[in-house]
Amino acid sequence: MQLRHYQTTAIERTLQWFADGKERPIIVIPTRCGKGIIMAKLMQNIIADYPTVRIISATHSKELVGQNYDEIMSIWHDCPAGIYSAGLKRREHSKQIVFCGIQSVYNKATKLGFVDIIIVDEAQSISRKSESRWGEFFSAMKAINPNVQIIGLTATPYRLDSGNLVPHTFDGVAYEYPVIDAIKEGYLCELISAPVETHLKTTGVHKRGGEFIAGELERAVDHDPLTRACV
C-alpha cells in the first residue's frame, strides 16, 4: 500500500521522537486524512523491528475500535491482533496487538498484562484527572511496566475543559499536518459557505456591553420552525 507523503512523515517523525530519547508524543492529523492507516503502519513497522513488542490501541468508542482493527487487518492480513470490547462482544486480551475501548479495559490491566506501547486514537478524549478511566488505566499499566510508552493521535490537540494536550497529557507534537495543507493538496475539499435565505430578527432585543442580552435573544430566535429552516 502506497502511503501519502504526510502519513509516511508522521510515522518517521514518531519513530525518530523515541530514537531521540523523548516520550509521550502526539500526532495531529485532520479528520478524514487517515489516522487509522498511520496507526496501522506505525504498529507494523514497530513489530517488524521489535518482534516481541506488545501494543494496545485504545479509544473511546466501539465503532472506532472496530474500524481501527479492520484497517490494520486490511493491509496486514496475518497481523497478530485482537479486540477487547464489551460492545463488540470480543475479549481477546492475550494478542500481541489489542484494539480496545477504554470503557472495557480501564480496570482490566492485570488481564491485559505486560504492554510496551499504548496508542490512543482520538487522544482529546483523555482527561487530565487522575481519577478518570484513562487516568486509572494508565496508572495500572505503568504499575505493570513503568517504561510503557504512550502515543496519541488526534485532529484536535486540546480539550474545552482543560486546554492544550501539550504539555500536560503529552510531551510534544511529533508531527502535525495542517488542515489548510490538506485542502491545498487536494486531500480535503474546500470549505464552501452556502447562502441562507432565512434571517434572524433581533427587533426588540437589547444590548448590554455591546452584546445582545442572551435571554432576550433566545426568546427572539429560538423557535422550532426557524431552527428547522436554518438547518
N, C-alpha and C positions, 0 to 999 in steps of 0.2 A: 504494500500500500504506500502510495506517494503522499507524504505529509506536506501541508502548506508550509511556507517558509517560517511563519511565526510559531507554528506548532513545533517544528524542529528546534528553533531557537529557545523556546520555552523549556524544552527537555534539556538541552545543552546547558543553559544557564542554571537550571536547578541542580544538575549533577555537579557543575562547577562550584556552586554555592557550598555544597558539602565538601568538595575537594579542597576548598579554601579554609576549611575548619569552622564554617559558620553553621548555625542551626535554625530551625523553625522558619523556613522560607514560605512565602505565599506567591502564587502565580495568579495574575489578574488578566482574565480573558473575557471579552464581551460575550453576552448571551448569544447563542447560535453560532459561535465560532469554533466549536469542537473541543470543549474542555474534556469530554469523555474520551476522545481519541488521544489527547495529550496524556491523560492519566493512564490510559491503557498502554501506550507505547513506553511511557516512563517506567511502569512496572515491569514490562517485558525486558527493557534494557537493563534494569537493575538486577533482575533474576538471571539474565544471561551472563552478567559479570560476577554475580554473587549467588550461586545456585541454592544456597541454604537459607537465604533471607526469607522471613515471613512478613507478609504485608496485610494490613487491614485497610479497606476502603470504606469509610463511614460517611453517612449523610443523614438528612433528617426526614426523608420520605421514602416509602416503599417503592414508589414509582421510579425515583432516581436510582435506588438500589438495583432494581431490575434492568433499567436502561444501561447503567454502567457495566453490569455483568454481561449483558448482551453485546455491548460494544467490544469488550475485550475478547469475548469468545468468537466474534465475527472476524477478527484479524489474527487471533492466536488460538487456533482450533483445539489444540491439546493443552491449553492453559490449565494449570492445577488450581482452579478457582472454585469456590462455592459461595453459597448465600446463607446468611443468618438473619432472618427477618420473620417475625411472627405474622406480619401482614401478608407475606408471600408464602407462608406455611412451609418454610425451609429453615433447618437449623444445622447447617454443615459447618461446625465450629473448628474442625481439625485440618481444613485445607491450607495449603501454603498461602493462598490469597483468599481472604474472606471479605465479601461485599456485605455490608450490614447497615441496618438502621439504628441510630443511636437509642431510640426507644426500646429496642430489643436487647441491646448489649451493654447499656450503661452500667448494669450491675452483674455482668457476666464475665468479668476479666479472668477469673480463675478458670472458667470453662474454655475461654479462648486461648489462654496460656501465653507463653513467651512470644512476643512480637517485636520485630526490629523497626518497622515503619508503620505509621498511621497516616493515611492520606484522607483529608477531609474535603469532600465536594460540597459546594455552597457554604464555604467557611464563614460567611457572615452570620450563620445560624449559631455560632459559638458565643455563648455569653461569657462575660468576664467573671461572673460569680462562681466561686469555687464550689458552692453547693448545688450548682446546676447539674443536669445529667452529663453534659460534656465535661464539666469540672470533675465530677465523680469518676467518670470513665478514664480520663487522662491520669488522674492520681492513682487509680487502681492499676493501670497498665504500667505506670512508672515504678510502682512498688514491685512489680514482677521483673521489669527490665528498666533500671534507672537511665539507660542510654537510649531508650526508644526515641526515634526521630519523628517529628510531626511536620507534614507538608499540607498547605492549604491551597485550594483553588476557588476562585470566586470571580464574579463580574462586578461586585460592589464591595470593595475592601473597607467597609465601615458599617457601623450599626447606629440606628437612630437613637438608641438609649445610652450609648457609651462612646460614640465617635469612631475614629480610625482603628483598624485591627492592628496596625503597626504603631508603636512598638509593644502594645500591651498583650495581644494574643500571639502575634508573630514578630520575629526579629527584624524582618525586612522583606521587600519585594524582590524576588529573584528575577522576575520578568513581567512586564506589562505590555499588552498590545492595545493601544488606544482605539476607542470606537471610531474616531474620525479617520484613522488609518484603514480600518476595516471597511469603511464606506468608500473611501477614495480608491482602494484596491479592488473593489467590487465583491467583497465577501459579504457585505451587508447592503441592503437597499438604502437609498437616500430617504431622508425624512421629508414627507410632503404634508403640509397642513391643508386640510380640506376646509372650504368655506362653509360657514354655518349661517343659515337663514334665521334661526331663532335668536332672539335677543332678550337679555335680562333687563327688566325695567326696575330702575332704582329710584323712581319718583317717590318722594316722601321719606327716603332713607337718609338719616342724618349722619354726619361725620364727627368723629372725636379724635383729635390729634392727627388729622389728615387721613384717617382710615374710616371706612364705613363701620357703624356700630353693628357688631356681629348679630345680636338678637334681632334687630330691625331688618338687616339684610337677609337673614334666614327666613323670616316671615314673608319677605317680599319675593323671594326666588325659589324657596324650597317647596315646590308643588309637583306632584307626580306627573301630570301631563307635560309640564315644562322639562322635567328631567328626562322623560322618555323621548321627547323631541330632540333634545341635545344629544342624547346617545345615538 
